[in-house]
Amino acid sequence: MEFERIEVSTRDQYKGAQEPVSFVWRGKEHHVEQVVNRWYEGRIDSTRMPMLYFRVKTRSGEIFLIRRHEFFRAWSIRV
């Protein structure tokens, strides 16, 4: 899987960055209408970096897979 860095606005609550509400990819802003699915990777296995994945549906009906790298606090999108 290839991922590209993006800027994400989140619904921040008591734990910091939470689920995405919008993101900018290749100069275009996308507003998240629905988080279709979410899952974690690498939290139990200490040899893997912790990642938080979101499959999101935008207002325009497009589906994207985005992830947050927990260690670097960086967001990216699957291309």
C-alpha positions as CSV (number, residue, x, y, z in Angstrom):
1,M,0.0,0.0,0.0
2,E,1.2,3.5,-0.9
3,F,0.3,6.4,1.3
4,E,0.6,10.2,0.7
5,R,0.9,12.8,3.5
6,I,-2.3,14.9,4.1
7,E,-3.5,17.6,6.5
8,V,-6.4,16.6,8.6
9,S,-8.8,18.5,10.9
10,T,-10.2,16.3,13.7
11,R,-12.9,16.2,16.3
12,D,-10.6,16.9,19.2
13,Q,-11.9,15.7,22.6
14,Y,-10.2,14.9,25.9
15,K,-7.7,12.6,24.2
16,G,-6.4,14.9,21.5
17,A,-6.8,14.1,17.8
18,Q,-9.8,11.9,17.4
19,E,-11.8,11.1,14.2
20,P,-11.3,13.2,11.1
21,V,-13.9,15.8,10.1
22,S,-12.1,17.1,7.0
23,F,-8.8,16.7,5.1
24,V,-6.9,18.4,2.4
25,W,-5.4,16.2,-0.3
26,R,-3.7,17.5,-3.5
27,G,-5.0,21.1,-2.8
28,K,-8.7,20.0,-2.4
29,E,-10.6,20.0,0.8
30,H,-12.8,17.0,1.6
31,H,-15.4,17.1,4.3
32,V,-16.1,13.8,6.0
33,E,-19.7,12.9,6.1
34,Q,-19.3,9.5,7.8
35,V,-16.6,7.3,9.3
36,V,-17.5,4.0,7.7
37,N,-15.0,1.9,9.6
38,R,-12.0,2.3,11.9
39,W,-9.3,0.0,13.2
40,Y,-6.0,-0.1,15.0
41,E,-2.7,-1.7,14.0
42,G,0.4,-2.3,16.0
43,R,-0.8,-1.6,19.5
44,I,-0.3,-5.1,20.8
45,D,2.7,-6.0,18.8
46,S,5.6,-3.9,20.1
47,T,7.6,-4.5,16.9
48,R,5.1,-2.5,14.8
49,M,4.4,1.2,14.8
50,P,0.9,2.0,16.1
51,M,-1.4,3.2,13.3
52,L,-5.1,4.3,13.5
53,Y,-7.0,3.7,10.2
54,F,-10.3,5.3,9.1
55,R,-12.4,4.4,6.0
56,V,-14.3,7.6,5.4
57,K,-17.1,8.7,3.1
58,T,-17.0,12.4,2.0
59,R,-20.0,14.7,1.4
60,S,-19.4,14.1,-2.4
61,G,-19.8,10.3,-1.8
62,E,-16.2,9.3,-2.3
63,I,-14.6,6.7,-0.1
64,F,-11.1,7.1,1.2
65,L,-8.7,5.2,3.5
66,I,-6.7,7.5,5.8
67,R,-4.5,6.7,8.7
68,R,-2.8,8.4,11.6
69,H,0.7,7.4,12.5
70,E,0.6,7.6,16.3
71,F,4.3,8.0,16.9
72,F,4.8,10.9,14.4
73,R,1.3,12.3,14.8
74,A,1.1,12.4,11.0
75,W,-1.8,11.7,8.7
76,S,-1.7,10.1,5.2
77,I,-4.1,8.8,2.6
78,R,-3.9,5.6,0.5
79,V,-3.3,6.4,-3.1
